[in-house]
Amino acid sequence: MKPRLPKLIRYINLILILILLVKIAGYFSIVEERSVNQVFKTISRIGMTMTISFVHFRLMRLGCIKNYTYDNILAPVLYCSYLALGLASFGWSTDWQYSALQWLMTFESFVFVFVFYRVVAVINFHFPDYHIDLVKLFAWAIFPIMLTFIVGSFVEPDTFYRGMRGGEEKRLGGWIMNPNELGMLSGMAAALSYLYVISSKQKIWGILMMIAAIVILALTSSRSSAIGFMLIMGILVLKSKNKKLKIAMMAAVGIAAPILIKYVIFKDSGGVEEVMSMTGRLPFWTALLNEGIVREPFFGFGFMRINYTDYFQGLNTYPAKMTHNTFMQVLMNLGFVGFFIAFWQLVTTIRNFAIHSAARYANFFIAVFIPAIINSFTEFGIFGEANYGILFYQFLILLFVVETKSKLSTREKLRLKLFTKRWGVEPLPSTKKT
């Protein structure tokens, strides 16, 4: 008779879903009071990093071996170089306390992702019956957030909607989350839900997840997120071998596209002129290049700083604390040196995907990367101030890096034999990516 596995293993999928859910929710504001939000965000984010570290520790105490190895490490090495330069920038930052706070949040989330993948690698090797699927994990972790916003939009519209253009336009997000950031999350959730539908036997949940995400996407009125969603679905549908699915999805996109273009991309207020200027961002970026970076061209103003003061304002632009473009942000805060590192880090991450384009999680990469990178052109982005776009990008950096060992040492083989005898489970026989 096999020994009963610990609850940690039997409920590991649920545990990881809850950890990821709280981690993502830690980027939201729960009340209008800033000090309360700071406490909530600190506890939720650091708490989940400590929780996943504890899970990893417990797995080792159960006798699991550290069966993971690292491949394609240039992408994480360059990311660590970017973080190292950010750390060094405290020495010349125009506000080192702010730089330190932003850096610590970025570093903490990277540690979380690193340990998270190690847990996934250990579980998938030792307990194949409890295999962790990243698509399922992310889809279920984001679904409660989508439901919360849908319910909140009916129950507390004053809280969940944000007035724009003097109150003429209402966008879902409120003071809880920037509508464009929420749009990115919903676009990502819709794509992951689609992948969940085509891989799951219980398709009803995936369909409900997808409907909820698309509703949120429409209510945020985020142009960039709508474009990203249509792009993702186009790519994923074209990659599908199911002809009926292709026809159905193309028909759905064909119906939805004109609606999105009219009511989301080309809104009544501003029209084409507003879209072409990217809602005033182009003049601001021009001013950053002409009047900002020339002052500190090599190493910038310090991590997440874009000026000597808290705000930058060009001669003919609005004042802003961030650049609304992640590449411009890294250029301003770490100069051309930082921009060079960040650019090649992005290239190596895409290269890892290209190498593994036929791997199991290739579609997962597409579903997460496209919303994150498109959002990066207009908002905080993957190299900007702390946001869950950075967290998702860090997952992509390590996606094809942490993998199961193909060969075990003599000591590891002995420990694995003892583990198998103790728990009566057969480990995964072949090498598989996390």
C-alpha positions as CSV (number, residue, x, y, z in Angstrom):
1,M,0.0,0.0,0.0
2,K,1.4,3.4,-1.0
3,P,1.9,5.9,1.8
4,R,-0.4,8.9,1.7
5,L,1.2,11.9,0.2
6,P,1.3,15.1,2.2
7,K,-1.4,17.8,1.6
8,L,1.2,20.1,0.2
9,I,1.6,17.7,-2.8
10,R,-2.1,16.8,-3.1
11,Y,-3.1,20.4,-3.2
12,I,0.0,21.9,-4.9
13,N,-1.9,23.1,-7.9
14,L,-4.4,25.0,-5.8
15,I,-1.6,26.4,-3.6
16,L,0.4,27.7,-6.5
17,I,-2.8,29.2,-8.1
18,L,-3.5,31.1,-4.8
19,I,0.1,32.2,-4.4
20,L,0.1,33.6,-8.0
21,L,-3.3,35.2,-7.5
22,V,-2.3,37.1,-4.4
23,K,1.0,38.0,-6.0
24,I,-0.8,39.6,-9.0
25,A,-3.4,41.2,-6.7
26,G,-0.5,42.8,-4.8
27,Y,-0.1,45.3,-7.6
28,F,-3.6,46.6,-7.2
29,S,-4.8,49.4,-4.8
30,I,-7.5,48.1,-2.4
31,V,-8.4,51.5,-0.9
32,E,-7.9,55.1,-1.7
33,E,-5.6,55.7,1.3
34,R,-2.0,55.5,0.0
35,S,-0.4,54.3,3.2
36,V,-2.8,51.4,3.5
37,N,-2.1,50.4,-0.1
38,Q,1.6,50.4,0.6
39,V,1.3,48.1,3.5
40,F,-1.0,45.8,1.5
41,K,1.3,45.7,-1.4
42,T,4.4,45.1,0.7
43,I,2.8,42.3,2.7
44,S,1.2,40.6,-0.3
45,R,4.2,40.6,-2.5
46,I,7.0,39.8,0.0
47,G,4.6,37.4,1.7
48,M,4.1,35.4,-1.5
49,T,7.9,35.3,-2.1
50,M,8.4,34.0,1.4
51,T,5.5,31.5,0.9
52,I,6.9,30.0,-2.4
53,S,10.3,29.8,-0.7
54,F,8.7,27.9,2.2
55,V,7.0,25.5,-0.3
56,H,10.4,24.9,-1.9
57,F,12.0,24.3,1.5
58,R,9.2,21.8,2.4
59,L,9.7,19.9,-0.9
60,M,13.4,19.5,0.0
61,R,12.5,18.3,3.5
62,L,10.2,15.6,1.9
63,G,13.3,14.2,0.2
64,C,13.0,15.7,-3.2
65,I,16.2,16.3,-5.1
66,K,17.2,19.5,-6.8
67,N,16.8,18.0,-10.2
68,Y,16.8,21.3,-12.1
69,T,19.5,22.8,-14.2
70,Y,19.8,26.0,-16.2
71,D,20.0,26.4,-20.0
72,N,20.0,29.5,-22.3
73,I,21.3,31.6,-19.4
74,L,22.3,34.7,-21.4
75,A,18.8,36.2,-21.0
76,P,18.8,36.0,-17.2
77,V,22.5,37.0,-17.0
78,L,21.7,40.2,-19.0
79,Y,18.7,40.9,-16.8
80,C,20.9,40.5,-13.7
81,S,23.3,43.0,-15.4
82,Y,20.4,45.4,-15.8
83,L,19.6,45.0,-12.1
84,A,23.2,45.4,-11.2
85,L,23.5,48.7,-13.1
86,G,20.2,49.8,-11.4
87,L,21.7,49.0,-8.0
88,A,24.9,51.0,-8.9
89,S,22.7,53.9,-10.0
90,F,21.8,54.6,-6.4
91,G,25.2,56.4,-6.3
92,W,24.1,59.0,-8.8
93,S,20.3,58.8,-8.6
94,T,18.5,62.2,-8.3
95,D,16.4,60.4,-5.5
96,W,18.2,57.3,-4.3
97,Q,15.4,56.4,-1.9
98,Y,12.8,56.2,-4.7
99,S,15.3,54.3,-6.9
100,A,16.0,51.8,-4.1
101,L,12.3,51.2,-3.5
102,Q,11.6,50.5,-7.2
103,W,14.7,48.4,-7.5
104,L,13.9,46.2,-4.5
105,M,10.3,45.6,-5.8
106,T,11.8,44.5,-9.2
107,F,14.4,42.3,-7.6
108,E,11.9,40.7,-5.2
109,S,9.6,39.7,-8.0
110,F,12.6,38.2,-9.9
111,V,13.4,36.1,-6.9
112,F,9.8,35.0,-6.6
113,V,9.7,33.8,-10.3
114,F,13.1,32.0,-9.9
115,V,11.9,30.1,-6.9
116,F,8.5,29.5,-8.4
117,Y,10.1,27.7,-11.4
118,R,12.2,25.6,-9.2
119,V,9.1,24.4,-7.4
120,V,7.4,23.6,-10.7
121,A,10.5,21.7,-11.9
122,V,10.6,19.6,-8.7
123,I,6.9,18.8,-8.7
124,N,6.7,17.9,-12.4
125,F,9.7,15.6,-11.9
126,H,8.8,13.8,-8.7
127,F,5.0,13.9,-8.8
128,P,3.9,13.6,-12.5
129,D,0.4,12.8,-11.4
130,Y,0.2,16.4,-10.0
131,H,1.8,17.9,-13.0
132,I,1.7,21.7,-13.1
133,D,0.6,23.3,-16.3
134,L,1.5,27.0,-16.6
135,V,-1.4,27.8,-18.9
136,K,-3.9,26.3,-16.5
137,L,-2.2,27.9,-13.5
138,F,-2.2,31.4,-14.9
139,A,-5.7,31.2,-16.3
140,W,-7.1,30.2,-13.0
141,A,-5.0,32.7,-11.1
142,I,-6.3,35.6,-13.2
143,F,-9.9,34.5,-13.4
144,P,-11.0,35.7,-9.9
145,I,-9.6,39.1,-10.6
146,M,-11.7,39.3,-13.8
147,L,-14.8,38.3,-11.9
148,T,-14.1,40.8,-9.2
149,F,-14.0,43.7,-11.7
150,I,-17.1,42.5,-13.5
151,V,-19.1,42.3,-10.2
152,G,-17.6,45.5,-9.0
153,S,-18.6,47.3,-12.2
154,F,-22.2,46.7,-11.3
155,V,-22.1,46.9,-7.5
156,E,-19.7,49.8,-7.0
157,P,-19.4,51.7,-10.4
158,D,-18.0,54.8,-8.7
159,T,-15.1,52.8,-7.3
160,F,-14.4,50.5,-10.3
161,Y,-14.7,53.1,-13.1
162,R,-12.3,55.9,-13.8
163,G,-13.6,59.2,-15.3
164,M,-11.5,60.4,-18.3
165,R,-11.6,63.6,-20.3
166,G,-13.4,65.6,-17.7
167,G,-15.9,62.8,-17.0
168,E,-16.9,62.3,-20.6
169,E,-15.5,58.8,-20.8
170,K,-15.7,56.0,-18.2
171,R,-13.1,53.3,-18.2
172,L,-13.0,50.2,-16.0
173,G,-10.1,50.3,-13.5
174,G,-11.0,53.2,-11.2
175,W,-8.3,54.1,-8.6
176,I,-7.7,50.3,-8.2
177,M,-5.7,49.9,-11.4
178,N,-4.7,51.9,-14.4
179,P,-7.2,51.0,-17.2
180,N,-4.5,50.3,-19.7
181,E,-2.7,48.0,-17.2
182,L,-6.0,46.2,-16.5
183,G,-6.5,45.9,-20.3
184,M,-3.2,44.2,-20.7
185,L,-4.1,41.7,-18.0
186,S,-7.5,41.0,-19.5
187,G,-6.0,40.6,-23.0
188,M,-3.4,38.1,-21.5
189,A,-6.2,36.3,-19.6
190,A,-8.3,36.0,-22.8
191,A,-5.4,34.4,-24.7
192,L,-4.5,32.1,-21.9
193,S,-8.2,31.1,-21.6
194,Y,-8.2,30.2,-25.3
195,L,-5.2,28.0,-24.8
196,Y,-6.9,26.4,-21.8
197,V,-10.0,25.7,-23.8
198,I,-8.1,23.9,-26.6
199,S,-6.1,21.8,-24.1
200,S,-8.7,21.0,-21.4
201,K,-11.5,18.4,-21.5
202,Q,-13.7,20.7,-19.3
203,K,-14.0,23.5,-21.8
204,I,-16.9,25.3,-20.1
205,W,-14.6,26.9,-17.5
206,G,-12.1,28.0,-20.2
207,I,-15.0,29.6,-22.2
208,L,-16.3,31.4,-19.1
209,M,-12.8,32.7,-18.4
210,M,-12.4,33.9,-22.0
211,I,-15.8,35.7,-21.9
212,A,-15.0,37.4,-18.6
213,A,-11.6,38.6,-19.9
214,I,-13.1,39.9,-23.2
215,V,-15.8,41.8,-21.3
216,I,-13.1,43.4,-19.1
217,L,-11.0,44.3,-22.1
218,A,-13.9,46.1,-23.7
219,L,-14.8,48.0,-20.6
220,T,-11.2,49.3,-20.1
221,S,-11.4,50.9,-23.6
222,S,-7.6,50.2,-23.9
223,R,-6.5,50.7,-27.5
224,S,-3.1,49.0,-27.1
225,S,-4.7,46.0,-25.3
226,A,-7.4,45.6,-28.0
227,I,-4.7,45.6,-30.7
228,G,-2.6,43.1,-28.7
229,F,-5.6,40.8,-28.2
230,M,-6.4,40.7,-31.9
231,L,-2.8,40.1,-32.8
232,I,-2.5,37.2,-30.3
233,M,-5.6,35.5,-31.4
234,G,-4.6,35.9,-35.1
235,I,-1.3,34.2,-34.4
236,L,-2.7,31.4,-32.2
237,V,-5.6,30.6,-34.6
238,L,-3.2,30.5,-37.6
239,K,-1.0,28.1,-35.6
240,S,-3.9,25.8,-34.8
241,K,-4.4,22.6,-36.9
242,N,-8.1,22.6,-36.2
243,K,-9.8,23.9,-39.4
244,K,-13.2,24.3,-37.7
245,L,-11.7,26.3,-34.9
246,K,-9.8,28.5,-37.4
247,I,-13.0,29.3,-39.3
248,A,-15.0,30.0,-36.0
249,M,-12.3,32.2,-34.5
250,M,-11.7,34.1,-37.8
251,A,-15.4,34.8,-38.0
252,A,-15.5,36.0,-34.4
253,V,-12.5,38.2,-34.9
254,G,-14.0,39.5,-38.1
255,I,-17.2,40.5,-36.2
256,A,-15.3,41.9,-33.2
257,A,-12.6,43.8,-35.1
258,P,-14.9,46.6,-36.6
259,I,-16.5,47.1,-33.2
260,L,-13.1,47.4,-31.4
261,I,-11.8,49.7,-34.1
262,K,-14.8,52.0,-33.9
263,Y,-15.5,52.1,-30.1
264,V,-12.0,51.4,-28.6
265,I,-9.3,52.5,-31.0
266,F,-11.0,55.4,-32.8
267,K,-13.1,56.8,-30.0
268,D,-15.5,59.6,-30.6
269,S,-13.4,62.1,-28.7
270,G,-10.1,62.8,-30.3
271,G,-10.5,60.6,-33.3
272,V,-7.7,59.9,-35.8
273,E,-5.6,62.8,-34.7
274,E,-5.5,61.6,-31.1
275,V,-4.5,58.1,-32.2
276,M,-1.8,59.4,-34.5
277,S,-0.2,61.4,-31.7
278,M,-0.7,58.4,-29.3
279,T,-2.8,60.7,-27.0
280,G,-0.1,63.3,-26.8
281,R,2.8,60.9,-26.0
282,L,4.8,61.5,-29.2
283,P,5.5,65.2,-28.4
284,F,6.4,64.2,-24.8
285,W,8.9,61.5,-26.1
286,T,10.3,64.1,-28.5
287,A,10.9,66.4,-25.6
288,L,12.5,63.7,-23.5
289,L,15.0,63.0,-26.3
290,N,15.7,66.7,-27.1
291,E,15.6,68.2,-23.7
292,G,16.0,65.3,-21.2
293,I,18.5,62.6,-22.0
294,V,21.0,65.1,-23.4
295,R,21.6,66.2,-19.7
296,E,22.6,62.7,-18.5
297,P,23.3,60.6,-21.7
298,F,25.4,57.8,-20.5
299,F,24.0,56.6,-17.1
300,G,20.8,58.5,-16.8
301,F,19.1,60.0,-13.8
302,G,19.1,56.9,-11.6
303,F,16.9,53.8,-11.5
304,M,13.3,54.8,-12.4
305,R,14.2,58.6,-12.4
306,I,13.6,60.7,-15.5
307,N,14.7,64.1,-14.3
308,Y,16.5,66.0,-11.6
309,T,13.0,66.6,-10.1
310,D,10.1,64.2,-9.6
311,Y,8.5,65.3,-12.9
312,F,9.7,66.1,-16.4
313,Q,8.1,68.8,-18.4
314,G,9.2,69.8,-21.9
315,L,8.8,73.3,-23.3
316,N,5.5,72.3,-25.0
317,T,4.4,69.2,-23.2
318,Y,2.5,68.1,-20.1
319,P,4.4,67.2,-16.9
320,A,4.8,63.5,-16.1
321,K,6.6,61.3,-13.6
322,M,7.1,58.4,-16.0
323,T,7.7,58.3,-19.7
324,H,4.7,56.1,-20.8
325,N,7.2,53.9,-22.8
326,T,9.4,51.3,-21.1
327,F,12.3,51.7,-23.6
328,M,12.3,55.5,-23.1
329,Q,12.0,54.9,-19.4
330,V,15.2,52.8,-19.2
331,L,17.0,55.2,-21.5
332,M,16.2,58.1,-19.1
333,N,16.9,56.3,-15.9
334,L,20.0,54.3,-16.9
335,G,21.2,56.2,-20.0
336,F,22.4,54.6,-23.2
337,V,24.4,52.0,-21.3
338,G,21.3,50.8,-19.6
339,F,19.3,50.9,-22.8
340,F,22.0,48.8,-24.6
341,I,21.8,46.1,-21.8
342,A,17.9,46.1,-21.8
343,F,17.7,45.9,-25.6
344,W,20.0,42.9,-25.8
345,Q,18.3,41.3,-22.9
346,L,15.0,41.5,-24.7
347,V,16.6,40.1,-27.9
348,T,18.0,37.1,-26.0
349,T,14.6,36.4,-24.4
350,I,13.0,36.4,-27.9
351,R,15.9,34.2,-29.1
352,N,15.1,31.6,-26.4
353,F,11.6,31.5,-27.6
354,A,12.7,31.2,-31.3
355,I,14.9,28.2,-30.3
356,H,12.0,26.6,-28.5
357,S,9.2,27.7,-30.9
358,A,8.0,24.1,-31.1
359,A,8.1,23.5,-27.4
360,R,5.1,23.0,-25.2
361,Y,5.0,26.5,-23.8
362,A,5.7,28.4,-27.0
363,N,2.0,29.5,-27.2
364,F,2.2,30.4,-23.5
365,F,5.1,32.7,-24.4
366,I,3.1,34.3,-27.2
367,A,0.0,34.8,-25.0
368,V,2.0,36.6,-22.3
369,F,4.7,38.4,-24.3
370,I,2.5,40.2,-26.9
371,P,0.3,42.0,-24.4
372,A,3.3,42.9,-22.2
373,I,5.4,44.2,-25.0
374,I,2.6,46.2,-26.6
375,N,1.7,47.7,-23.2
376,S,5.4,48.6,-22.9
377,F,5.1,51.0,-25.8
378,T,2.5,53.2,-24.0
379,E,2.7,52.5,-20.3
380,F,5.0,51.3,-17.5
381,G,6.1,48.2,-19.4
382,I,8.7,45.5,-18.8
383,F,11.5,47.8,-17.8
384,G,9.4,50.5,-16.1
385,E,8.1,51.2,-12.6
386,A,6.9,48.2,-10.5
387,N,3.9,46.6,-12.2
388,Y,2.7,43.1,-13.0
389,G,3.9,43.5,-16.5
390,I,7.4,43.1,-15.1
391,L,6.4,40.1,-13.2
392,F,5.0,38.4,-16.3
393,Y,8.1,39.3,-18.3
394,Q,10.3,37.8,-15.7
395,F,8.3,34.5,-16.1
396,L,9.2,34.6,-19.8
397,I,12.9,35.3,-19.1
398,L,13.2,32.1,-17.2
399,L,10.6,30.1,-19.1
400,F,13.1,28.1,-21.2
401,V,15.9,28.4,-18.7
402,V,15.0,26.3,-15.7
403,E,14.6,22.7,-16.9
404,T,14.8,19.1,-15.6
405,K,18.2,17.4,-15.5
406,S,18.8,14.7,-18.1
407,K,21.5,13.0,-16.0
408,L,21.7,12.6,-12.2
409,S,24.8,12.2,-10.2
410,T,25.4,9.0,-8.2
411,R,24.4,10.8,-5.0
412,E,21.2,12.1,-6.6
413,K,20.3,8.7,-7.9
414,L,20.7,7.2,-4.4
415,R,18.5,10.0,-2.9
416,L,15.9,9.5,-5.7
417,K,15.8,5.7,-5.0
418,L,15.2,6.4,-1.3
419,F,12.5,9.0,-2.2
420,T,10.7,6.5,-4.5
421,K,10.8,3.9,-1.8
422,R,9.5,6.3,0.8
423,W,6.6,7.8,-1.1
424,G,5.9,5.1,-3.7
425,V,5.9,7.5,-6.7
426,E,7.7,7.1,-9.9
427,P,9.5,10.3,-11.1
428,L,9.2,11.7,-14.6
429,P,11.4,9.4,-16.8
430,S,12.4,11.9,-19.4
431,T,13.7,15.5,-19.5
432,K,11.0,18.1,-19.9
433,K,10.9,21.8,-19.7
434,T,9.2,23.4,-16.7
